[in-house]
Amino acid sequence: MNPVVVIGAGPIGLAAAAHLIERGLEPLVLEAGDHVGAAVSEWGHIRLFSPWRYVLDAASVRLLQSQGWEAPRPAALPTGADLVAEYLQPLAAVPQLAGRIRTGHRAVAITRGHRDKTHDRAGVPFQVRVRTSEGAADLSAAAVIDASGTWGSPNPVGAGGIPAAGEDEPEVAQRMLGSLPDVLGADRDRTAGKHVMVLGAGHSAVNTMLNLAALKRAEPSATITWALRADSPERSYGGGDADGLPERGALGERLRRVVEAGIVDLITSAEVHQLAVTASGRLAVQFRDGRSTEVDALAGATEFRPELQLLRELRTELDPAVEAPSRLAPLIDPALHSCGTVPAHGAEVLAHPEEGFFIAGMKSYGRAPTFLLATGYEQVRSIAAHLAGEDSTPQDLNLPETGVCSAADAGPAVVGR
Ligand SMILES: Cc1cc2nc3c(=O)[nH]c(=O)nc-3n(C[C@H](O)[C@H](O)[C@H](O)COP(=O)(O)OP(=O)(O)OC[C@H]3O[C@@H](n4cnc5c(N)ncnc54)[C@H](O)[C@@H]3O)c2cc1C
């Protein structure tokens, strides 16, 4: 019997494996990085806004507890590094999972049998091509769950969804800090006392600016510029006291204070047109409206997009704008929803014309930025039930609202079966 291949050993991929095992199915988890939670480790210095009670999956906890694991304090807020060390690594080490995870295995293509997708391949096993340090290999699978996240494909800094002029030049790339630089730790030498620009409106940008503001207290000569495509920072300040997750609300409020205190300089309506390195080695940032400035480094916190090349030989059905499964997209479209809440949904909403293939976790949200772990755990619980031939009806989710809900956010609590 071929295994169910799960692509990605992040929180959702490992939860998928735990749910599959509970239902008597055989998972095989492929992880591109050299350890489970490799993507989360890259933002390990950031504290989650969700306390532990919202970031643990029930089936995973049952596996862990069978090995005497003690859950962290439910109200405490883990960092990304805590999530990996205290939850994902112990989970990957339980005997039921340990032999079923292959690190250093990057999935690079998925197909079915030996025919391309123009042929009828119903019932034919999937083939997942993996690349390892030893070369390429093909693995057979009864079903595939793509839980590979979006961390590996950040959006470009250029406003139109394609790189700004010069953005791809190696000299420019050297002055780019990535989405969530560790400005108080590993990246401190590149930012302390320097002029750093942060471009973006979401939680990554907010976290980086707050850390830069803390660094400026130690190195007051630093200049921090926050470049925002929107014409107002209000949405980034979030719902404050109205946020169902107090830490998420507090982040925006702290940012408002550092902006109002003049610690961070704010530029709104900032659409980056061109990046170039000057004769003195600084980064010249030119905006579409003619404004320009020079900085030492730029953190492009412009959110992420799903990597779709991997899925080229599958019959997927994705929303053309959000790039999420087409039945999920209207429930999370960032143009309509800001709440952070979503109706519970599972196998039916996430299904594609390619029977037995699912996208789950962060990647299932496509370009929408509001994914929460609790949503993903319910997705994979329902997918595992479906694959086991059991009732996959989604169970109600109780997600904390952001406090900045738009009218369009109201909707049913459960969608699909
Ligand atoms: C800074 C930050 C803070 C967040 N805070 C919260 C929070 O407080 N609460 C909350 O609910 N959510 C939070 N999220 C959102 C979300 O829950 C996380 O991004 C979470 O890590 C998503 O889990 P995932 O398993 O879907 O993807 P990931 O954690 O990204 O895991 C995907 C895994 O797949 C691997 N991979 C990628 N491509 C391949 C491939 N081709 N082949 C094999 N393996 C591959 C990666 O190396 C990675 O290990 C936060 C996100 C960020 C970035």
The ligand as an ORCA input file, in Angstrom:
! r2SCAN-3c Opt
* xyz 0 1
  C       6.346     35.531     11.908
  C       5.104     34.720     11.894
  C       4.331     34.653     13.023
  C       3.159     33.888     13.014
  N       2.417     33.851     14.161
  C       1.301     33.081     14.185
  C       0.523     32.986     15.389
  O       0.821     33.616     16.403
  N      -0.579     32.188     15.374
  C      -0.951     31.461     14.271
  O      -1.936     30.732     14.354
  N      -0.250     31.549     13.118
  C       0.860     32.342     13.042
  N       1.574     32.440     11.871
  C       1.014     31.891     10.621
  C       1.216     30.370     10.389
  O       0.550     29.661     11.388
  C       2.674     29.950     10.311
  O       3.257     30.523      9.151
  C       2.871     28.430     10.251
  O       4.241     28.159     10.297
  C       2.267     27.790      8.997
  O       2.436     26.400      9.101
  P       2.577     25.442      7.829
  O       2.896     24.089      8.377
  O       1.414     25.608      6.943
  O       3.832     26.004      7.002
  P       5.369     26.134      7.407
  O       5.537     26.317      8.866
  O       5.946     27.161      6.499
  O       5.967     24.701      7.057
  C       6.172     24.278      5.718
  C       7.367     23.318      5.690
  O       7.490     22.807      4.358
  C       8.857     22.786      3.986
  N       8.890     22.864      2.525
  C       8.692     23.942      1.722
  N       8.749     23.569      0.432
  C       8.977     22.239      0.413
  C       9.119     21.276     -0.639
  N       9.012     21.628     -1.927
  N       9.376     19.988     -0.311
  C       9.471     19.595      0.995
  N       9.338     20.484      2.035
  C       9.075     21.773      1.736
  C       9.446     23.993      4.678
  O      10.843     23.860      4.857
  C       8.686     24.002      5.998
  O       9.337     23.296      7.020
  C       2.762     33.191     11.848
  C       3.561     33.283     10.709
  C       4.717     34.030     10.720
  C       5.574     34.082      9.462
*
